[in-house]
Amino acid sequence: MGKTEIILVLTIITVIIFTFIAGVLLFVFQYRKRKLLHEKEKAAIEKQHKLDLLNNLLRIQQQTMQFIGSEIHDSVAQKLTLASIYTQKLEFENKYPGLPDKLGKISSIINDSLSELRDLAKTLTNSNLQDKGLTELLLHEKERVDGAGICGVRVKSDFNREMSITVKSFLLRVIQEFIQNSLKHSGCSQIKIVLADEPGGLSVNVSDDGKGFDIDNLHSDGIGLNNMKRRIHMVGGEFDLQSEPGKGTSLQMFIDNKNLLSE
């Protein structure tokens, strides 16, 4: 075999080897790519499944509370009302000495119980979370906090779109948690809540002008931070809490359009 033929054979063998190696590498690359895609799809399915379970749980809780509230209003309250009418009738007839005073006390107890039951029924059947938007709920929260006279709350919003009850509930609870912590710990005079309707989704910023804190030395359970983070991450949102001593505290959250309506 001549030198030229040997070189040709070696060249062919080298090409075959490199082709084989390239094929193996391509196969490994494609396999890893498919595996990562599968894991991503699996994680997305698991996340959606958790959201579905969460939404169903919230619906069941809401329906249960509405049912209990209706039962209190329609059954217990009506029976107490009837008992109150009977005692008033006996008091009016005044057939027995000393009875009016006793009946008056019984009637007072029944009326107080009725008042408490009506308040409880109203609370349980309250559909604010379902019927009202996040902006309206926050304005109601503002009125409640302003009424305490400890700290003022400003709400600025251009967001009027629909969102799932889970996202609305979690955002409201996190903002309420921030407000409560500001009132308890920051010594602030004002809390600002800004809802911005951005092309990609909903941006929420909550801040106070309080004394702030060193976030690097925050305990793991400090101000319910883990619970706040967990709520937002469960609905696929972004969560960023910033604070410095003497510079107040701010919380930035973002929920993209896809997750806003996740049911």
Backbone bond lengths (Angstrom), bond angles and torsions (degrees), N, CA, C in turn:
res aa  C-N    CA-C-N  psi(-1)  N-CA   C-N-CA  omega(-1)  CA-C   N-CA-C  phi
1 M - - - 1.480 - - 1.518 109.30 -
2 G 1.312 115.77 128.16 1.455 119.28 -177.03 1.519 112.94 -75.95
3 K 1.323 112.85 169.25 1.472 119.63 -178.73 1.520 111.39 -61.26
4 T 1.325 116.04 -39.52 1.467 120.79 -178.99 1.523 110.65 -64.36
5 E 1.331 115.44 -42.40 1.459 120.46 -179.64 1.532 110.97 -65.03
6 I 1.357 116.06 -39.64 1.474 120.01 178.76 1.526 110.61 -62.93
7 I 1.329 114.98 -44.44 1.475 119.50 179.10 1.526 110.32 -61.50
8 L 1.346 116.05 -41.09 1.467 120.58 179.79 1.515 111.19 -63.22
9 V 1.344 115.63 -44.23 1.477 120.07 179.75 1.527 110.55 -63.04
10 L 1.359 115.70 -44.86 1.463 119.89 179.27 1.525 111.25 -62.11
11 T 1.328 114.31 -39.47 1.467 118.63 178.95 1.531 110.96 -62.74
12 I 1.331 115.08 -45.64 1.476 120.02 179.17 1.519 110.59 -61.15
13 I 1.357 115.70 -45.03 1.480 119.63 179.85 1.526 110.29 -61.80
14 T 1.346 115.69 -42.94 1.471 119.86 179.63 1.526 111.07 -61.58
15 V 1.347 115.61 -44.01 1.473 119.80 178.69 1.524 110.63 -61.55
16 I 1.346 115.34 -42.76 1.475 119.67 179.56 1.526 110.79 -61.78
17 I 1.342 115.73 -44.69 1.469 120.17 -179.14 1.523 110.39 -62.89
18 F 1.336 116.18 -47.43 1.466 119.83 179.78 1.523 111.30 -63.43
19 T 1.339 115.76 -37.77 1.471 119.59 177.63 1.517 110.44 -64.12
20 F 1.340 115.44 -42.03 1.463 120.30 179.10 1.529 110.94 -62.95
21 I 1.362 115.56 -46.15 1.471 120.37 179.57 1.528 110.86 -62.16
22 A 1.348 115.55 -43.15 1.465 120.17 179.03 1.517 110.61 -62.22
23 G 1.360 115.08 -40.00 1.471 119.20 178.35 1.515 111.72 -63.42
24 V 1.358 116.30 -43.24 1.470 120.88 178.61 1.529 110.51 -62.21
25 L 1.350 115.46 -46.31 1.471 119.57 179.75 1.520 111.36 -62.03
26 L 1.343 115.91 -41.51 1.466 119.80 178.37 1.523 110.88 -63.41
27 F 1.340 115.47 -41.70 1.464 119.75 178.13 1.521 111.37 -61.36
28 V 1.345 116.00 -46.15 1.470 120.78 179.38 1.530 110.62 -61.67
29 F 1.339 115.16 -43.87 1.466 120.09 179.44 1.527 111.20 -60.94
30 Q 1.344 116.16 -47.37 1.466 120.22 179.92 1.525 111.12 -64.29
31 Y 1.330 115.69 -38.19 1.473 120.03 179.23 1.522 110.89 -63.31
32 R 1.345 115.40 -47.00 1.464 119.67 179.42 1.529 110.93 -64.20
33 K 1.330 116.45 -38.71 1.458 120.81 179.01 1.530 110.62 -62.86
34 R 1.351 116.08 -45.16 1.460 120.23 178.80 1.525 111.38 -65.62
35 K 1.352 115.06 -37.05 1.464 119.31 179.97 1.526 110.89 -66.40
36 L 1.351 117.31 -43.94 1.460 121.40 177.58 1.518 111.19 -63.20
37 L 1.331 116.43 -40.48 1.467 120.63 178.53 1.523 110.29 -64.22
38 H 1.340 115.55 -41.63 1.471 120.11 178.39 1.524 111.11 -62.95
39 E 1.339 116.36 -44.32 1.462 120.33 179.63 1.523 111.00 -64.33
40 K 1.346 116.09 -38.14 1.467 120.24 178.01 1.522 110.87 -64.72
41 E 1.329 116.29 -43.99 1.460 120.71 178.26 1.529 110.82 -64.54
42 K 1.328 115.81 -38.97 1.459 120.67 179.02 1.522 110.85 -64.38
43 A 1.360 116.24 -43.02 1.470 120.62 178.33 1.520 110.91 -63.90
44 A 1.346 116.50 -39.01 1.464 120.53 179.43 1.525 110.63 -65.47
45 I 1.345 116.28 -40.32 1.468 120.54 178.48 1.522 110.67 -65.32
46 E 1.337 116.88 -42.52 1.471 120.97 179.31 1.525 110.86 -64.18
47 K 1.349 115.62 -40.21 1.458 119.91 179.25 1.527 110.57 -64.66
48 Q 1.345 116.40 -43.94 1.452 120.33 179.18 1.525 110.74 -64.74
49 H 1.336 116.12 -37.04 1.463 120.63 178.51 1.526 110.70 -63.34
50 K 1.334 116.65 -42.74 1.456 120.42 177.92 1.527 111.32 -63.53
51 L 1.343 116.08 -40.99 1.461 119.98 177.98 1.523 111.19 -63.74
52 D 1.341 116.39 -40.21 1.461 120.31 178.37 1.527 110.75 -62.52
53 L 1.343 115.76 -44.59 1.463 119.79 178.40 1.527 111.36 -61.85
54 L 1.335 115.08 -41.12 1.461 120.65 -179.06 1.521 111.12 -65.27
55 N 1.331 116.43 -44.12 1.459 120.56 178.26 1.522 111.34 -62.77
56 N 1.327 116.19 -42.56 1.463 119.97 178.73 1.513 111.25 -63.70
57 L 1.344 116.53 -39.32 1.462 120.50 178.53 1.521 111.02 -63.19
58 L 1.344 116.31 -44.33 1.463 119.77 179.12 1.521 111.56 -63.84
59 R 1.328 116.55 -38.92 1.468 120.01 178.29 1.529 110.77 -64.25
60 I 1.342 115.54 -44.16 1.465 119.96 -179.76 1.524 110.38 -63.00
61 Q 1.351 116.80 -43.38 1.464 119.95 178.28 1.514 111.25 -60.99
62 Q 1.351 116.04 -43.21 1.457 120.60 179.64 1.519 110.93 -63.40
63 Q 1.330 116.99 -44.66 1.459 121.01 179.58 1.519 111.54 -64.84
64 T 1.357 115.88 -39.20 1.470 119.94 179.64 1.522 110.91 -64.56
65 M 1.345 116.59 -44.86 1.460 119.49 179.68 1.528 111.53 -64.61
66 Q 1.351 115.89 -38.81 1.458 118.87 178.22 1.524 111.17 -65.32
67 F 1.351 116.37 -38.43 1.457 120.38 178.31 1.525 111.22 -64.61
68 I 1.351 116.55 -45.77 1.468 120.47 179.64 1.529 109.99 -62.96
69 G 1.336 115.95 -43.47 1.462 119.62 179.12 1.507 111.91 -61.63
70 S 1.323 116.98 -41.08 1.470 120.80 179.12 1.520 111.10 -66.07
71 E 1.346 115.82 -40.98 1.463 119.62 178.60 1.526 111.14 -63.44
72 I 1.319 116.68 -41.29 1.468 120.48 177.83 1.521 110.16 -61.22
73 H 1.326 115.64 -45.03 1.465 120.53 -177.42 1.524 111.75 -69.45
74 D 1.342 116.03 -43.88 1.463 119.92 -171.92 1.516 113.84 -84.70
75 S 1.317 117.40 -27.49 1.464 119.87 -175.25 1.523 112.74 -109.25
76 V 1.332 116.70 -66.62 1.470 120.21 -174.86 1.524 111.42 -63.23
77 A 1.333 116.26 -47.19 1.467 120.06 -177.66 1.524 111.55 -62.49
78 Q 1.329 116.92 -38.79 1.459 119.57 179.86 1.528 111.78 -66.27
79 K 1.333 116.08 -39.23 1.470 119.82 178.69 1.521 111.25 -66.41
80 L 1.318 116.63 -40.88 1.465 119.81 177.19 1.526 110.86 -65.73
81 T 1.323 116.60 -37.21 1.466 119.99 177.19 1.520 110.59 -62.25
82 L 1.338 116.59 -42.57 1.467 121.20 177.84 1.525 111.05 -63.34
83 A 1.354 116.72 -41.25 1.468 120.15 177.90 1.527 110.44 -63.17
84 S 1.334 117.42 -38.41 1.461 121.32 177.99 1.521 111.33 -63.58
85 I 1.327 116.60 -40.21 1.476 120.71 178.85 1.527 110.67 -63.82
86 Y 1.345 116.23 -42.72 1.472 120.02 179.18 1.533 111.69 -61.73
87 T 1.340 116.33 -44.03 1.471 118.76 -179.40 1.529 110.91 -65.61
88 Q 1.322 116.47 -37.47 1.468 119.68 177.80 1.527 111.04 -65.66
89 K 1.330 114.93 -36.14 1.464 119.13 178.81 1.524 110.90 -66.23
90 L 1.341 116.44 -44.74 1.464 120.31 178.17 1.523 111.23 -63.00
91 E 1.338 115.44 -39.93 1.462 119.70 178.76 1.529 110.31 -63.96
92 F 1.322 116.45 -37.77 1.456 121.06 -179.47 1.536 110.74 -68.52
93 E 1.353 116.17 -39.74 1.461 119.35 -179.20 1.530 111.79 -68.72
94 N 1.342 117.08 -33.29 1.466 122.70 173.66 1.529 112.01 51.84
95 K 1.336 117.59 52.87 1.456 121.55 -178.18 1.529 113.07 -85.55
96 Y 1.317 116.60 -20.10 1.461 119.54 -175.09 1.519 110.10 -123.75
97 P 1.345 117.45 134.91 1.474 120.96 179.78 1.540 110.46 -63.83
98 G 1.307 115.52 137.95 1.466 120.91 177.22 1.517 114.10 79.78
99 L 1.326 116.22 -9.23 1.457 119.28 -177.77 1.534 113.29 -69.68
100 P 1.319 119.26 -38.89 1.477 119.21 -177.75 1.529 114.01 -55.34
101 D 1.360 116.34 -41.01 1.468 118.64 -179.97 1.528 111.30 -62.60
102 K 1.331 115.38 -44.39 1.465 119.62 -179.50 1.528 111.03 -65.97
103 L 1.335 115.16 -41.94 1.459 119.19 179.44 1.529 111.04 -65.72
104 G 1.338 115.00 -35.87 1.456 119.25 178.57 1.519 111.15 -61.52
105 K 1.337 116.44 -41.24 1.467 120.79 178.29 1.526 111.17 -66.14
106 I 1.370 114.75 -42.81 1.465 118.66 178.92 1.526 110.31 -62.85
107 S 1.313 116.37 -43.32 1.466 121.34 179.83 1.527 111.11 -62.05
108 S 1.348 115.53 -39.29 1.460 119.82 178.90 1.522 111.19 -64.16
109 I 1.332 116.64 -41.86 1.466 121.17 178.79 1.526 110.62 -63.56
110 I 1.352 114.94 -43.25 1.464 119.25 -179.65 1.526 110.63 -63.60
111 N 1.328 116.08 -43.38 1.465 119.69 -179.17 1.537 111.96 -65.12
112 D 1.336 115.82 -38.95 1.472 119.24 176.35 1.529 110.66 -63.34
113 S 1.340 115.58 -41.73 1.462 120.07 178.66 1.519 110.91 -63.85
114 L 1.333 115.55 -40.08 1.464 120.00 177.82 1.522 111.53 -61.13
115 S 1.326 115.37 -43.79 1.455 120.42 -179.53 1.526 110.95 -61.58
116 E 1.344 116.42 -44.31 1.464 120.59 179.51 1.528 111.56 -66.14
117 L 1.338 115.86 -39.43 1.458 119.48 179.45 1.525 111.62 -66.13
118 R 1.335 116.32 -39.09 1.464 119.44 178.58 1.532 110.87 -64.35
119 D 1.343 115.33 -40.51 1.468 118.77 177.70 1.520 111.02 -63.27
120 L 1.352 115.04 -41.64 1.462 119.90 179.55 1.524 110.91 -65.17
121 A 1.328 116.56 -43.87 1.465 120.61 179.53 1.521 110.64 -62.54
122 K 1.333 115.85 -39.94 1.462 120.05 179.88 1.523 110.70 -64.04
123 T 1.343 115.17 -39.59 1.466 119.57 179.11 1.524 111.46 -66.47
124 L 1.323 116.09 -44.54 1.459 120.49 -176.84 1.519 112.45 -68.65
125 T 1.330 116.69 -35.15 1.467 119.72 -178.20 1.524 112.14 -90.88
126 N 1.330 116.14 3.29 1.465 119.67 -179.36 1.526 110.27 -63.54
127 S 1.311 116.69 121.60 1.465 121.42 -178.16 1.528 111.54 -107.71
128 N 1.338 116.50 25.18 1.464 120.20 -178.19 1.515 112.18 -54.87
129 L 1.341 115.60 -44.27 1.460 119.53 -176.00 1.519 111.19 -62.98
130 Q 1.307 116.28 -33.29 1.457 120.34 -178.16 1.523 112.03 -85.07
131 D 1.322 116.39 -37.82 1.468 120.76 -171.88 1.525 113.69 -91.26
132 K 1.329 117.94 -26.49 1.459 120.69 -174.70 1.521 111.60 -103.86
133 G 1.336 114.80 152.03 1.455 120.11 177.72 1.511 111.77 -78.44
134 L 1.329 115.88 166.98 1.462 120.71 -178.18 1.527 111.32 -61.65
135 T 1.326 117.82 -39.94 1.463 120.97 -179.91 1.518 111.04 -60.89
136 E 1.336 116.97 -44.73 1.466 121.09 179.97 1.518 111.20 -64.86
137 L 1.326 116.66 -39.63 1.466 120.56 178.27 1.528 110.92 -64.29
138 L 1.334 116.56 -38.54 1.467 120.58 179.77 1.536 110.96 -70.45
139 L 1.322 116.86 -34.68 1.469 119.73 176.48 1.530 110.41 -65.30
140 H 1.323 116.09 -36.81 1.469 120.18 175.19 1.529 110.09 -64.94
141 E 1.334 116.71 -40.84 1.473 121.26 177.59 1.527 110.01 -63.59
142 K 1.324 116.96 -38.68 1.466 122.34 178.01 1.531 110.38 -59.48
143 E 1.333 116.59 -46.18 1.461 120.65 179.68 1.524 111.19 -60.94
144 R 1.320 115.60 -40.13 1.464 119.92 -179.74 1.526 111.35 -64.75
145 V 1.340 116.28 -44.60 1.470 119.98 -178.83 1.529 110.69 -70.83
146 D 1.330 117.09 -43.25 1.470 120.71 178.91 1.519 111.13 -58.19
147 G 1.341 115.37 -36.19 1.464 119.74 -178.67 1.516 113.26 -65.02
148 A 1.346 116.51 -24.13 1.469 119.74 179.30 1.518 111.61 -74.44
149 G 1.341 117.72 -20.86 1.460 121.23 176.96 1.514 114.81 73.16
150 I 1.334 118.00 15.52 1.463 121.13 -179.94 1.521 110.87 -91.36
151 C 1.316 115.21 -43.49 1.460 121.04 -174.48 1.526 108.84 -153.04
152 G 1.341 116.89 142.85 1.455 120.71 178.69 1.518 111.08 -87.65
153 V 1.329 115.88 149.69 1.461 121.37 178.75 1.528 109.22 -122.91
154 R 1.336 116.28 132.28 1.468 122.07 175.28 1.523 108.64 -114.19
155 V 1.329 115.56 131.61 1.461 120.95 178.64 1.526 108.93 -118.71
156 K 1.324 116.72 123.70 1.458 121.98 176.75 1.525 107.58 -125.27
157 S 1.337 116.10 126.21 1.458 118.74 -175.34 1.524 111.35 -150.75
158 D 1.330 115.09 138.58 1.457 120.53 169.48 1.535 109.42 -122.61
159 F 1.341 115.28 21.60 1.458 120.88 -177.81 1.524 110.00 -101.47
160 N 1.341 116.31 119.36 1.468 121.06 -179.94 1.524 112.22 -131.44
161 R 1.327 117.05 13.99 1.463 119.48 -177.43 1.526 111.51 -83.18
162 E 1.339 114.79 166.43 1.456 120.81 178.16 1.528 110.25 -75.07
163 M 1.331 115.39 153.15 1.457 121.71 171.53 1.520 107.69 -148.45
164 S 1.314 116.82 159.54 1.459 120.11 -179.48 1.525 109.70 -67.38
165 I 1.319 116.14 155.24 1.462 120.90 -179.16 1.524 110.96 -64.16
166 T 1.333 117.12 -28.86 1.470 120.50 178.78 1.522 110.71 -67.56
167 V 1.327 116.91 -48.50 1.464 120.80 179.59 1.526 109.86 -62.50
168 K 1.332 116.15 -44.71 1.468 120.51 -179.56 1.519 110.76 -60.93
169 S 1.338 116.06 -45.42 1.467 120.92 -179.43 1.521 111.43 -62.56
170 F 1.339 117.04 -45.56 1.459 120.42 -176.96 1.526 111.74 -67.66
171 L 1.340 116.82 -42.55 1.467 119.46 177.92 1.525 110.61 -61.85
172 L 1.331 116.68 -43.95 1.465 120.65 179.97 1.524 110.83 -61.68
173 R 1.328 117.44 -44.54 1.464 120.83 -178.30 1.536 111.08 -65.55
174 V 1.327 116.77 -40.46 1.470 119.96 179.88 1.528 110.15 -65.50
175 I 1.337 116.82 -43.44 1.472 120.26 178.78 1.528 110.39 -64.43
176 Q 1.321 117.24 -40.45 1.467 120.74 176.71 1.527 110.80 -62.16
177 E 1.324 116.32 -40.17 1.469 120.64 178.46 1.526 110.45 -63.19
178 F 1.341 115.98 -43.25 1.469 120.51 178.08 1.524 109.72 -60.79
179 I 1.323 117.10 -46.41 1.471 120.97 -179.15 1.518 110.88 -60.25
180 Q 1.339 116.27 -46.69 1.459 119.88 -178.43 1.529 111.28 -62.09
181 N 1.325 117.06 -40.94 1.463 120.10 178.83 1.523 111.49 -67.30
182 S 1.331 116.63 -36.54 1.466 120.11 177.47 1.524 110.18 -64.97
183 L 1.327 116.90 -43.23 1.465 120.89 -179.98 1.530 111.08 -64.91
184 K 1.330 116.86 -37.17 1.465 120.88 -175.96 1.527 112.90 -78.69
185 H 1.340 115.99 -40.74 1.460 118.95 -166.01 1.527 116.17 -116.05
186 S 1.331 118.83 -24.30 1.465 118.80 -167.03 1.523 114.54 -91.36
187 G 1.335 117.40 -21.93 1.465 119.81 -174.50 1.520 112.26 65.63
188 C 1.326 117.04 29.90 1.465 121.44 -175.38 1.527 111.35 -75.84
189 S 1.329 115.18 160.16 1.458 121.40 174.03 1.523 111.40 -108.94
190 Q 1.345 116.60 -15.04 1.461 119.84 179.80 1.526 111.21 -152.19
191 I 1.327 114.25 141.18 1.464 122.50 174.43 1.526 107.62 -121.73
192 K 1.321 116.52 132.02 1.467 120.86 179.58 1.522 109.72 -112.64
193 I 1.323 115.23 136.45 1.462 121.93 176.00 1.517 107.62 -124.26
194 V 1.321 116.68 121.16 1.471 120.98 -177.79 1.529 108.71 -124.14
195 L 1.332 116.11 121.44 1.454 122.77 174.18 1.525 108.23 -108.65
196 A 1.321 116.71 121.00 1.467 120.81 -177.23 1.523 109.92 -119.26
197 D 1.325 115.89 125.21 1.461 121.50 177.52 1.530 108.60 -84.91
198 E 1.322 115.80 100.74 1.455 121.01 -178.22 1.526 110.16 -101.23
199 P 1.341 117.70 160.38 1.471 120.26 -178.87 1.530 113.37 -55.01
200 G 1.339 116.06 -35.42 1.464 119.24 -177.24 1.511 114.61 -87.04
201 G 1.330 117.84 -15.14 1.458 119.58 -177.86 1.516 111.72 160.57
202 L 1.340 115.76 -154.36 1.464 122.91 -177.53 1.518 110.43 -103.88
203 S 1.334 115.97 125.69 1.459 122.01 175.31 1.526 108.38 -106.25
204 V 1.315 116.47 130.90 1.468 122.02 -178.87 1.523 109.04 -125.44
205 N 1.324 116.14 125.44 1.464 120.48 176.10 1.522 109.29 -124.57
206 V 1.323 116.32 126.25 1.457 122.40 177.29 1.522 107.16 -122.87
207 S 1.331 117.44 129.45 1.467 119.98 -177.22 1.521 110.41 -144.84
208 D 1.329 115.55 155.39 1.463 120.53 173.21 1.529 109.12 -129.99
209 D 1.338 115.55 163.94 1.466 120.71 179.53 1.524 110.88 -104.92
210 G 1.333 115.43 31.76 1.461 120.93 -177.27 1.510 113.94 -80.29
211 K 1.322 115.31 -164.78 1.462 120.99 -172.94 1.533 113.17 -77.76
212 G 1.338 117.32 -13.28 1.454 119.79 178.44 1.523 112.69 68.80
213 F 1.329 116.60 -174.53 1.458 121.64 179.79 1.522 109.26 -161.47
214 D 1.320 115.49 167.80 1.463 121.30 178.32 1.525 108.07 -84.81
215 I 1.313 115.84 103.19 1.463 119.74 -173.56 1.526 112.19 -67.38
216 D 1.337 117.68 -24.31 1.462 121.03 179.48 1.521 111.84 -69.70
217 N 1.329 116.80 -24.64 1.466 120.71 -179.46 1.520 111.72 -104.85
218 L 1.337 115.87 17.65 1.457 119.99 179.82 1.517 109.79 -72.46
219 H 1.344 116.16 132.77 1.461 119.95 177.51 1.518 109.63 -65.47
220 S 1.327 116.34 155.02 1.464 120.97 -176.49 1.515 112.39 -59.89
221 D 1.353 116.47 -28.72 1.462 119.10 179.30 1.524 111.63 -104.95
222 G 1.339 117.01 12.46 1.458 120.47 -176.92 1.512 112.36 -64.59
223 I 1.328 115.91 135.68 1.468 127.59 179.22 1.530 113.61 43.52
224 G 1.316 116.86 31.15 1.456 120.62 177.06 1.518 113.18 63.32
225 L 1.325 116.46 28.29 1.462 120.73 -174.40 1.527 112.01 -60.57
226 N 1.327 116.51 -43.90 1.461 119.36 -178.97 1.516 111.73 -61.95
227 N 1.321 116.26 -40.46 1.456 120.29 179.73 1.524 111.07 -66.23
228 M 1.335 116.84 -39.74 1.461 121.13 178.43 1.521 110.51 -64.59
229 K 1.335 116.18 -45.92 1.467 120.81 178.69 1.523 110.49 -60.03
230 R 1.324 115.49 -45.44 1.470 120.57 -176.32 1.520 111.11 -59.14
231 R 1.321 116.51 -42.94 1.464 119.96 -179.16 1.531 111.17 -60.10
232 I 1.336 115.95 -47.46 1.459 119.99 -176.78 1.528 111.28 -69.61
233 H 1.319 117.37 -40.52 1.461 120.15 180.00 1.531 111.25 -67.27
234 M 1.333 117.05 -29.75 1.465 120.27 179.60 1.522 112.09 -65.07
235 V 1.321 117.03 -27.42 1.474 119.97 178.00 1.535 110.51 -102.49
236 G 1.328 116.48 20.32 1.456 121.36 174.30 1.511 114.51 73.03
237 G 1.331 117.31 23.58 1.455 120.61 -177.23 1.521 113.72 -95.46
238 E 1.331 114.86 168.57 1.464 122.25 176.28 1.525 109.11 -102.06
239 F 1.328 116.70 143.11 1.455 122.82 -173.24 1.523 109.43 -136.86
240 D 1.321 116.50 124.69 1.474 119.71 -178.98 1.526 109.13 -143.23
241 L 1.331 116.05 110.61 1.460 122.40 179.06 1.519 109.28 -103.73
242 Q 1.336 116.59 128.11 1.461 121.96 -179.41 1.527 109.69 -128.25
243 S 1.334 115.32 139.16 1.465 119.60 177.32 1.523 110.12 -159.56
244 E 1.318 115.12 147.52 1.463 121.94 173.97 1.517 108.34 -139.86
245 P 1.340 117.43 145.53 1.467 119.23 177.31 1.525 111.00 -56.58
246 G 1.325 115.34 127.30 1.456 121.49 178.49 1.517 114.86 83.70
247 K 1.334 117.50 -1.64 1.471 120.10 -176.28 1.520 113.33 -123.59
248 G 1.317 116.93 13.70 1.454 119.44 176.91 1.518 113.24 75.96
249 T 1.327 114.61 -172.83 1.465 121.81 -177.35 1.524 109.30 -134.19
250 S 1.329 116.73 142.25 1.455 120.50 177.06 1.525 109.69 -136.48
251 L 1.318 115.02 145.65 1.458 121.68 178.54 1.525 108.33 -126.03
252 Q 1.322 115.99 122.55 1.459 121.43 178.79 1.535 108.80 -111.32
253 M 1.333 115.96 127.14 1.462 121.04 177.78 1.526 109.24 -128.50
254 F 1.319 115.45 151.84 1.469 119.83 177.90 1.525 109.06 -144.91
255 I 1.333 115.44 129.00 1.465 122.07 175.98 1.522 107.23 -119.52
256 D 1.336 117.48 119.41 1.460 118.29 -177.86 1.526 111.22 -75.08
257 N 1.325 115.69 165.13 1.466 121.41 -174.70 1.523 112.91 -56.59
258 K 1.324 116.31 -37.56 1.467 120.47 -178.30 1.530 111.43 -63.14
259 N 1.332 116.23 -40.76 1.457 120.56 -176.99 1.523 113.26 -83.92
260 L 1.335 117.04 -19.42 1.475 120.10 -179.82 1.520 111.57 -58.85
261 L 1.318 116.16 -36.67 1.472 120.78 -174.83 1.517 111.89 -109.10
262 S 1.336 117.71 16.48 1.464 120.82 -179.90 1.515 109.45 -63.02
263 E 1.311 116.15 123.89 1.464 121.75 178.68 1.524 109.72 -123.33
